[in-house]
Amino acid sequence: MTATSSLLLSHNPADPSDVLLRHPLPGAAAAAEAVHRSSAAQPGWLAGGATARSAALTAIATAIETAAGELAALAVREVGKPVTEARAEVARTVAIWRYYAQAPYEPAGAVHEPAAGPGLLLTRRRPHGVAGLITPWNFPFAIPSWKAAPALAAGNTVVLKPAPEATACALRLAELIQTALPDGVFTVVPGGPAEGEAITGTADVLSFTGSTAAGRSVVQAATARGVPVQAEMGGLNAAIVLPDADIGRAALEIASAIAGYAGQKCTATSRVIAVGTALDPLREALAEALRTLPVGDPAQPATVCGPLISEQARDRAADAVDGLSLLAGGDSPAGPGWYTAPALAEKVPSDHPLLHEEVFGPVAVLLPANDLGQAVRLTNSVPYGLVTSVHTGDLDTALYGLDRLDTGLIRVNAPSTGVDFHLPFGGAKSSGHGPREQGRAALEFYTAGRTYTLVPTKAT
């Protein structure tokens, strides 16, 4: 992506000469106006009732499913997502809309007995109004959907500001969504920081996914206005491997979590912690898995590690391992795209940025630990707390980790990557702020609780 003062350009990261989109930047005033139009549409959308909202979300799911091949190809071209992952993302997007299509029929409150005397006490959840969504480029269909679908199901309207790099994906998704909705209920505002700040300054509830620095700005602005906000931000995720683990299986899963989609996932593995005697066999198996992992054209079904999203991202990943002792990686495949080979470093100094800062590329470090306690302390030693994977054959060991790891997600004998859209998702420390998203947690976030007291005027 490049932008002038008035024009946004979206490039194919596998072939930067391929420009998908030239789109005018609407500006802050237009973004704020989109929120105002969305606010005007919200009462009518809510008044339509549960049946109308459920039918609309079901129709959206069908529209996306019908266009699945086209959408997957667009994700490959615009954000460099390997085609196998792109197809899986579109399928998950369909499932998300179908899941939340049932939500309008869920109970929105409860009836309680009064403490004394006749009457009724009711609790009820009601939509906030306009949901402002700011989303990243790496999951251009799934993340906007797992934010928008529960917001719409609960009776909010939506204004989405996608990452500039995923503008074509967002606009096509909007076309499909808008076929099932009244005017003004779902709006996409392309652009950059100016448009994002305008939405942050006007929406009634805000959900953000992106970098930690940008997320903190959104949180501060929303908090100053007193509106609900959630922010999902960076990760520096660890994989802990115990000596009793299936080392070969663990190595393959961790390699995929390091380098799948060129490591451009907030749940990617950045640190591999080998406990005790697991170190030597894991070093060999993981290095071999990374060296042989398919890197190249994302349109090829065998590709696991495609291009990085930009030249700057490619250079940042390469610079991160410059001068380090590498077990794999250190070179870039030939070709026009922004590629780099997956890298695994060892014997990294404790003050090196790789151990404290997110790279967002196919780069990881291998660290030894004497025992599980030290591995847990290493995992918890960073400012982030999104996800940890623990690889072991012993249930007691798994439970020990579950109790002591301070990350929002813990996955046992599974890669750090992967999200169940019907369960709460979010991180601790600098990885997240506010309530969780996805599942029922999302429906609660996009609504506010109210308590009603109804007292009869006549005694019974």
N, C-alpha and C positions, 0 to 999 in steps of 0.2 A: 504494500500500500504506500502511495505517496499522496500528498495533498498540497495544493497551492492555497492561496487565500480564498478561492471560491470554488475549487474543483477537487473532488476525491477520485483517485485512480486505484483500482484493485488489480493486482498483478498475480499471475500464476507462479507460485514459488518453484515449481519444477521447470518453468521456462519463463523467466522474467520479462521476455519480450512480448509475451502474450498478455494483453491488457483486457480483462473481462468487462470492466465497467468504468465509465466516466460519469460521475454523478455530482451535481451541484451540492455544495454545502449549504444547508438551509439557514444556518445561523441561530443564535440564541433566541431571538424574538419568535421565529417560526416554531422552535421547539416548545417554548412556553405556550404559544397559541395552540399547539397540538394537545397539550395537557388541558387547556381550557375547553376545547371541543370535546375531548374525552370526558371531562367532568359533566358537560351538558348531556352526554349520551348515557351516563351511568344510571340515573333513576329509571329510565325506560328499560334498560337491560335487566335491572333487578326486578322490576315490576312484571316482566315476562314470566317469571316463575321458574320452578325447578324443571318442569318438563321442557320448556323452551331452551333452557341452558344446557340440559343434558343432550337434547337432540342436536344442538349446534356443535357441541364438542364431539359428538359421535360423527357428525358430518365432516368435521375437520379431520378426524382420524382417517376417514375413508378417502378424503381428497389427498392427503399426504401419502397414504398407501398406494393410491392409483398412480401417483407421480414418483414413486420410490426410485425407480431407475434413473430418472432425470435428476432427482435431488442428490443421489449418491455421486453421480458424475460431476455435478456442480461442486460438491464438497472436495472431490479429488482435484478439480481444476483450480478452485479459488483458494483453498487453505492447505492443499497438499496432503490431504488425509489418504492413506492407503485404501484402495477400493474395498478391500474386505472389511476394514473398520468402518468405512463410510456407509456401506450397506447395513452393517449392524447398527450404526447410529440411527439411520432412518427407521429401521424396524423398531428400535427402542422408542423413537419419537412417536410412532403410531401407537405403541402400547401405552405411552404416557397419556395421550389424549383419550384413549379408551378407558383407562383407569379413572381419570378425573371426570369422565362423562357420567359416572355413577355418583359422584360426590354431591351434586345438588339435592339428592334424595336423603342424604345423611341427616340425622337429627342436628338441629342448630341450637339446641339448648335443652333445658330440663325444668321440671316443675318441682318445687320444694314446699314442704309444710311450713306454715308460719310458726314463729316461736310462741305466739299467743294470739288467741282470737281468730275470727273468721278471715277469709281472704285467700289470696294466692301469692306465692313468690315464684317468679320466673327468672331463669337466666337464659340469655339468647346471644348468639354471635351474629354480628352484622358486618357487611363489607366496609372498608375504609373509604372507598371512592375510586380514585385513579391510582393504579399501581404503576410506578415508574421502574422500568427494568433496564439495567445496564449489563450487557453480556459480553463475553470474550469471543474470540474467533475460533478456538480450538474444537468446540462442539457447537457448530453453527445452527443446528436444528434442535438438538436435545436440550441444551441449557435454556434457550428462550422458551421452549415448550414446558419444561418442568417448573418454570416460573409463571408463565402466562396461563397455563391450563388451570392450576388451582385458583389463581386470582380471578379468572373468569367464572369458574364454577361457583365461587363464593359470592359472585354478584358485583365484583369490581370491573371497571374497564381498564385497558392496558395501553401504555405508551412504551414502546421498546426502542432503546438506543443501542444498536449492535456495535461491536468493534468495527472500525473502518475496514480491516482486512477481510471481513466476512459480510460486506454490504450486499453483494449479489445474492448470497444465500438467504440473508434476512429479507430482502425484498421479494424473493420468490416464495419464501415461506409465508410472508404476509399476504401475498396474492391468494394463496390457497386458504389461509385462515379467514380472510375477509369474505370469501364466497359464502360462508355460513353465518355471518354476523351482520347486525345492523351497522349503518354508517357510524363511525366514531368510536366503536367499541374496542377495536384493536388498530393501533397506529404504529408504524415504524418511522422513526426519525433518524436518518443516516447522519454521520458526522463524527466529530471528535470531542475534545474537552469542552468547548463552548456549549455545544448542544447538550452534553451530559450534565454540565453544571446547571443549565436552565431547567432540565427535568428534575434534577435533585432539589432545585429551589422551589418547585411548584407542585409536585406530585404529593398524594396523601399517604402513600406507603412506598418504600423503596427497597429493592433487592438488587444487589451488586455481586458480580463474580469477575475477578480480575486480579491485578497486581496488588500487593500489600499497600504500596504508597497511594495508589488511586483509591483503594478501598477505605483507607483511613480518612481521606478527604471527604468521601461520600458520607461516612459515618459522622464526621464532625459537622458537616453542613446539615444533615438530617436531624442530628441531636439538637443543634441550635434552634431548629424550627419546631422541635417536639413531635416529629412524626416517626412512626415505627420504621426501623431499618435493620436489614441483615446484610452482612458482607462475607462472602467466601473468598479467601485470598490465597496466599502462597503456601507452599509445602516444601519440606526438606526431609522426605520420608525415608524411613529405615526398613530394611529387611533383616531380621535376626534369624540366623541359621544355627541350629543346635547339632551336636555330633550325631544324635540319633535320627536326624532327618534323612529323607531320601534325597541325597545330595544331587544326583543327576536331575531329578524332577525339579528340585528347588532351583538349580542353576538355570534351567530352561525358563521357568516361570519368572525368575528375577531378571534374566536377560531381556525378556519381552517387556517387563515393567520398566526397565531402564531405557530401552530403545524403541519400543513400539510408538508409532507416530512421532519418531525422532525425539522422544522424551518430553513432548509438549502437552503434558497433562499435569494438573495439580497433584494427582495421585501417583505420579511416576516415582520409582525408587531412585534415590540419590545417594544413599549410604547403605552398604552391605556389611553387616556386623557378623563375623564368623566367630563362634564360641568354641574355645579349646581346640580339640583335634579336628574340628570341621574346617579349619583354615586351609590346610594344604589341599585336600581334595576339592574344596569349593573354589579355591583360586584357579586351579587347573580347569575345572568344569565350566566355571562362569566365563573365564577368558575365552575358552574355545567356543562357547555358545555365542558370545558377542562377536567373535571374529567371523563366524559362519552365518550370522543372522543376515537375511537378505536386505540389502540397501539399494535403493534406486527409484525408478519410475513408480509413482504411487498408483498409476493406472494398471499396473501388473498385479494380478491376484496374489503372487507369491511375496510381494514386497511387504516388509514389516516396518522398516525405517525409511521413510521418504524424506523430502527436503524439509528444512526449517522454514519458518514463515517469512523470513526476510534475510537480506544479506547481513544486517546488523546482528540478528539472532545467530546466524551461522558463525560469524566472527567471534561473538561472545562465548559460544560453546568451545570453539577452538582455543581461544585465549585462556579459558578456564583451566585447561590441562597443560598449557605450555610450560615446559621445563620440569614436569613431574615424571615420576617413574610409571610407565604405562604397561599394563598387561595386555591391553587391546586398544585399538584406535590410534589417533594421532595423525591421520591422513584424511583427505577428502576425495571422494570419487570424481572422476572427470565428467564434464558435462556442463550444461548451461545453468542448471538449478542450484539452489542454495543447500548443498548437501554436506554432511560431515559424517565420518564413520563413528559408530558407538565407541566410547572410550571408558576404560576402567583403570583407575589410578590406585596405587598403593604407596605406603610409607609417606603419606601426606602430612606435612607439618601441622601441628594443632591450631596454629593461627591462620592457616590458609583459608581464603574465602570459600572454597568448595565445601568446607565443613560448617559454614555458618550462613551462606547465602544461596538462594535458589538460582540456578542457571537456566532452567527451562530448556534443556536440550538433552541429547543422549549421552549423558556424562554421569559417572558414579565413582565413589571411592570405596575401597575394600579396607575394613578396619578389623583388627583382632580384639577379642575380649576373653579374659581368663575364665569367666563364668557368666551365668545368666544375669546375676545382679549387676555386674559391670556393663553388660550389654544394654540393660534397661537404663542405666545411668547415662550411657552414651546416647541412646535414643532420645532421652528427655533433655539433653544438654543444649539443644538448639532453641531459637526463639519460636519455632513453628511447632504445630501439633495436629496435623491433619490425619495421617494414616500410618500404621505400622503393620508389616506382615511378619508373622512368626512361623518358622518352619521347624516342626518337631514331630516325633512319633509318640510323645508322651503327654497325656491329658493334664497331669499335674503341672508340667512345665507351661503348657498353654494357659492354664488358669492363673499361674503365677504372673505371667505377662499381662493377662487381662486386668488383673487387679492393680498393677503398678505403672503401666504405660499411660502417659498423659496425652494421648491422641484421641481425636473424635471417633476414628474408625480403627478397629483392630481385626485383621484378617489372618486366620490360622490355616496354614497349609494352602494358601491362595496368594496370588500376586497382590501387591499394593494397589494396582489399578483395578477398576471395576466397581460399578455402583449399582445397587438395587434401588430402582426409582420409587418403590413403594415404602422404603424405610427412611428414617431421618438421616440427613447428610450434613456434615459440617465439621469444623475443626476447632481446636483449642488454641489458646495463646494468640500469636500473630496470624494464625491460619483462618480465624473466623471471628465474627462479631455478631451478637444477637441470636435470635432463635434459629433452630435448624430449618432446613428446607426439605422438600419432597415428602411424600406420604401424607399422613394426617397432620403432621407438624406444619406442613405448608398451608393447609386449610385454616389452621389456628392463626398462623402469622398474618394471613391476608384478611382476617376478621378481628373485630374488637368485641370483648365481652360486655354485656349490659345486664343489669339486674333490675327487674321490675317488681314493684309491690302493688298489688291490687286489693283494695279494701272495699267491701260492699257498703253502700250508704244505708241499707236497711238491715236490721238484725234478723236472723233467721229464727 
